[in-house]
Amino acid sequence: MNTAKVENKNLPAFASVAMSRNDDYQQDGLTKIEYFAALAMQALASNPDWAKTMRTPDDWDEYKDRLAKGAVELADAVLSEL
């Protein structure tokens, strides 16, 4: 069995772990960091005030970058508190 320490953010968001053929744990699906980032991104993207920060269609690439980075930062903050 693999005994390497796994960071909390890389643990499964929905714990349904199965043993694989080589006696190692296998997890399919989202990690905690991915799940929390997706929730944060959904909240930010649906906020009309956040959307207003994209001034013109030319700002789209910069807006996407800020949205993705902001979502991951929020997810990291949640995991740090846990």
Secondary structure, DSSP 8 states (H G I E B T S, - for coil): -------GGGSBSS---EE-TTS-EE--S-BHHHHHHHHHHHHHHH-HHHHTT--SGGGHHHHHHHHHHHHHHHHHHHHHH-
